[in-house]
Amino acid sequence: MAAVANQDKDAILMYHFPRASTIPSASPFALKLETYFRMTGVKYESDLTGKFSKKGKIPWVIIDGKEIGDSAFIIDYVNNKYNIDLDKNLSDLDKSIAHCFRKMTEENTFWASISYGRLVDNFPWLLKQLGVPSALTWIAKLIVRRRLLKNMWGHGIGRHNGAEVRSIAEGDIRSISEFLDNKPFFMGDQPTSIDAVMFGFLAELVWFMPPQHWTTKFVTEEHSNIAEYCERMKAKFWPDWEDNLKK
Amino acid sequence: PQPGVVTVHEIPRRGPIPSFSPFALKLETFLRMAKIPYQVDHSDKVSKKGKIPWIELDEDVISDSTFCIEYLIKKFAVRLDNHLCEEDKAIARCMWKMIEENTFWATVVQDRTINHIDEFMKICKVPFVTVVLIKLISVPRLKKLMYSHGIGRHSQEEIRHIGQQDLQAISTILGTKPFFLGDSATTVDAVIFGLLANLTHCISEEAWSYKLLKNDLKNLDDFVERMKDIYWPDWNELIEGKPNTNIFCSQDSIDPDAVMDMCNEL
């Protein structure tokens, strides 16, 4: 897909992966960022060519002529620039709790559930979803998967066996489910910035994990408040979900 | 190792702290909180995951300090966290994971070990030749690990900001309470103490994490001192290298029944 030709100069240009078949983005960080833009009404346009930032990561944006990587830094920058505060009605205590949940999800649960489930296990499924020709599977495994496994070793999570990793992921997801309980949004009655994070991550577990993967059943049956929450967020902020899937 | 007694395999004690590994300090603090008698073995063998500390109890060998704690909770029916509601247990878990998977890298690894390596080596009285080796081999390796993790791709200022946000968040959650989840200590207090004590007792005073805890987030500094007073009354003896006579941590034989009698009296 070509980059947008006539970019609205007020719109932020967001670089991320091409659309997937069952979810707008295979990356929980890109989905979080796009959801956040929709929650705040900030105008954005997508470059879906899959170009990586200077830090080697996706998503990233160009705002005010500057390249900004890392979804969290992008959100901070946009909040400052447009004077947005989705969390203005939260107490400092609630903001701090939300912060800890965000960090656990992004620095731990992400590795133990999504990375592990799609890269360590089931890698050919992911390649097929991303449209990588099967002739290139072997080289993708040799280069890309090896590098990703090395990253996971460096992080620490790669040193555990599959059962241990699963128990780590289950513990984290269970905590998210317990904390969410039957609230409409993560912190209460109104959506706040943590909802972009949580939806970005949990939607991946609901809609884009390998077939029969334990995470999908975990969030749709054993902890169904998570799947219900995702449906609510999808209805509210992604009414055009179907239009943003790979045809 | 003595049958029936937990043996903790960890790095030797050095420096002004019983362990300059936040994970070993967390594990020992937990054992003391749970009143589980234990011995330490400092002969430096790493587990098969390349990690230390690890524990042994009779035939059971467990690696990774968090798995060790989960094992001990089951094995000894530890009830420290039983009174917590589900929401508090969830909050405890996300603080635990943030501290170990995020804050640790920005503070202990980047700030203490990479940015202020000289002072850290000096505080721990590491011999010159070892310092040279550490700078040549360990520090580049740590930088590579941080790059793999992701956090190492940020600038110094961004890493500091990341760590500061985490510490600010737990300071707000602690508030004026004596422990993170209320009036009694729970497992997550051992986790957080393991990290914070290293940032107030075993680090260069020029490090931003030290300054932040000492000048701005004073409730966290007070929390460290509180935990130290309660669970480490033998702190000074241990760091002076004196033979350990504490019931929880002895290299001599322990009579588990005698220990339980003493615990019941406490």
Interface residues (C-beta under 8 A of the other chain):
Chain A: K55 G56 K57 D70 F73 D92 L93 K95 S96 I97 H99 C100 F101 K103 M104 E107 N108 T109 K150 N151 M152 W153 G154 H155 G156 R159 H160 E164 G171 D172 S175 I176 E178 F179 D181
Chain B: K49 G50 K51 D64 F67 E86 E87 K89 A90 I91 R93 C94 M95 K97 M98 E101 N102 K144 L145 M146 Y147 S148 H149 G150 R153 H154 E158 Q165 D166 Q168 A169 I170 T172 I173 G175
